[in-house]
Each structure stands twice: as C-alpha cells, then as structure tokens.
Amino acid sequence: MELREKTAKKNYIYKGKIINVRCDDAILPNGKPCIREVVEHPGGVTIAALTEDNELIFEDQFRYAYMDVLLELPAGKLEKGEDPLEAGKRELLEETGYTAKEYTFLGEFYPSCGYTDEIIYLYLAKDLAYSAQKLDEDEFVNVRKIPLEEAFGMVMDNKIPDGKTQAAVMKTYWFVTGGKSDE
C-alpha cells in the first residue's frame, strides 16, 4: 500500500526567527485532498557530556512554553547549514564551559513527528576539560553533575520530562553499560 502524501501547495502562515508555520494543501495516497499543519524548525543538537567519574553534565533552564525550570542536557538550535557536531561543541562550551576531545554520534531524535520537521542530533562527549561558560546574553542556566546511573533512574522515574534529554541519557547509558544495571 502506498503511504506517501503529496504536497499540492505550501501555505505559510507565519515566518519567524526560529520557526515557520505552514498550513499546506496536500493529497492523500488515495487521491483525496487534505490539510497538513507543519512547523518548520532548523533542527538542534544535544550533548551527553560524560565525566571521568561517569557523571553527566546537566543544566537547569527555565522554559517559557512550560513556565517551568527543566533539567536538560546541553543543547541548542542549529544555524542554517550548520554541522550538528560543530553546533554541539559550541553549545557545550557556551552553556557549561566544557570542551571534549572525543565525540560519538548517538543518532537522531524526532521530537514530535506529527507536526514538525525538527531533527535533533545526539552526541556523547568524553575526555572533558573545563574552561568557562560563555552564555548568550539571554541565556541563564545552572550547571550540575549527576551520576549516569542516577540520571538513568531519573528518566525511568519520569523526573526528566525533556524528550531529547531522555533519549540521550538512555542511549548514553546503553553505550556505556551495554544495557546492564549496577543494581
């Protein structure tokens, strides 16, 4: 059975600094017309920075859409055409003050495939060195370290609601432990 839909016309409703919003005329596989709402996003990157003591570098950051402070791994938006790894290195340094000598690609994460084209690239960073944070003027974060095993437990206990952080913590845990628990 054919599953692909075809775009008949892209109709932009809003074009902003970070996102664009479309309400497209589309054609279903059976030939019938439909409307598809799409949020265009340039994508992002998340870095699971792991210390020699098996701790992940986290940050507490206020997220306006949720009106709450969330615990997240360092992350950021890609600039148009930017290499995800280079963006990750930039964000890790800016937000936490850390650099890494070793990076491992952990895969891609689609945060909400029902309405956005955003892709978040996940990396594990090791062999860390600290210099100093270089936060943007509109960026406010508190950095803290959490042992990998504890962070994994926090994800499993729903204490970390951020999807990109959940995915990166779980993939890092699997990568480091082979899926085995210390318990």
C-alpha positions, 0 to 999 in steps of 0.5 A, spaced: 500 500 500 502 506 498 503 511 504 506 517 501 502 524 501 503 529 496 504 536 497 499 540 492 501 547 495 505 550 501 501 555 505 505 559 510 502 562 515 507 565 519 515 566 518 519 567 524 526 567 527 526 560 529 520 557 526 515 557 520 508 555 520 505 552 514 498 550 513 499 546 506 494 543 501 496 536 500 493 529 497 492 523 500 495 516 497 488 515 495 487 521 491 483 525 496 485 532 498 487 534 505 490 539 510 497 538 513 499 543 519 507 543 519 512 547 523 518 548 520 524 548 525 532 548 523 533 542 527 538 542 534 543 538 537 544 535 544 550 533 548 551 527 553 557 530 556 560 524 560 565 525 566 571 521 568 567 519 574 561 517 569 557 523 571 553 527 566 553 534 565 546 537 566 543 544 566 537 547 569 533 552 564 527 555 565 522 554 559 517 559 557 512 554 553 512 550 560 513 556 565 517 551 568 525 550 570 527 543 566 533 539 567 536 538 560 542 536 557 546 541 553 543 543 547 541 548 542 538 550 535 542 549 529 544 555 524 542 554 517 547 549 514 550 548 520 554 541 522 550 538 528 557 536 531 560 543 530 553 546 533 554 541 539 561 543 541 559 550 541 553 549 545 557 545 550 562 550 551 557 556 551 552 553 556 557 549 561 564 551 559 566 544 557 570 542 551 571 534 549 576 531 545 572 525 543 565 525 540 560 519 538 554 520 534 548 517 538 543 518 532 537 522 531 531 524 535 524 526 532 521 530 537 514 530 535 513 527 528 506 529 527 507 536 526 514 538 525 520 537 521 525 538 527 531 533 527 535 533 533 542 530 533 545 526 539 552 526 541 556 523 547 562 527 549 568 524 553 575 526 555 572 533 558 576 539 560 573 545 563 574 552 561 568 557 562 561 558 560 560 563 555 552 564 555 548 568 550 546 574 553 539 571 554 541 565 556 541 563 564 542 556 566 545 552 572 550 547 571 550 540 575 553 533 575 549 527 576 551 520 576 549 516 569 546 511 573 542 516 577 540 520 571 538 513 568 533 512 574 531 519 573 528 518 566 525 511 568 522 515 574 519 520 569 523 526 573 526 528 566 520 530 562 525 533 556 524 528 550 531 529 547 534 529 554 531 522 555 533 519 549 540 521 550 541 519 557 538 512 555 542 511 549 548 514 553 547 509 558 546 503 553 553 505 550 556 505 556 553 499 560 551 495 554 544 495 557 546 492 564 544 495 571 549 496 577 543 494 581 
